[in-house]
Amino acid sequence: MNRSLITSLIRVVALAATTFTMIASTPLQEVKLKDIDGKDTSLKAYSGKVLLVVNVASQCGLTPQYKQLEALYKKYHGQGLEVLGFPCNQFGAQEPGTADEIKSFCSTKYSVSFPLFAKLNVNPPEQHPLYSVLTGKEAAFPGPIEWNFGKFLVGRDGKVLHRFSPRTQPDATEVVAAIEAALKAK
């Protein structure tokens, strides 16, 4: 093989590794996001709060979890909980709608008042940096997202405390206990 080609390949691999490491080591609060209205934001707006980060979908068998997520939000929001919904269309094309359609569905069908964000991909190949941080090799709970309604509980300090599977209901004893413990921690 040509020496310049080998050198070029080494540079590309090194750049890719550096980029992945930078993304994986980026604090959650610094990941650039867009809200459901397309406005630039980040999780900095929620610094000092306990976060329940959930990839959501409107046409999934687990979609009724919106009701429980909203109930958690209403019950614990005053104590510092933020439920953050990230629409995702990667699993069975179960979130095909536009941002306006998603907002309308969530507010009309489930009276969702917690923050929603722009649709994103939670798994490669076009994985959003937020989910690279949440699920990458250096993450507290690495590994791909299995389906819609995977949940991550993030403490007030920005560290991921727990990961709950999509089938774990938001009002399950273990989820509620983890939220309450995180809210009590200062």
Secondary structure, DSSP 4 states (H G I P E B T S, - for coil): --HHHHHHHHHHHHHHHHHHHHHHHS-GGGSEEEBTTS-EEEGGGGTTSEEEEEEE-SSSTTTTHHHHHHHHHHHHGGGTEEEEEEE--TTTT---S-HHHHHHHHHHHH---S-BB----SSTTS--HHHHHHHSTTSSS-S---STT-EEEE-TTS-EEEEE-TTS-TTSHHHHHHHHHHHH--
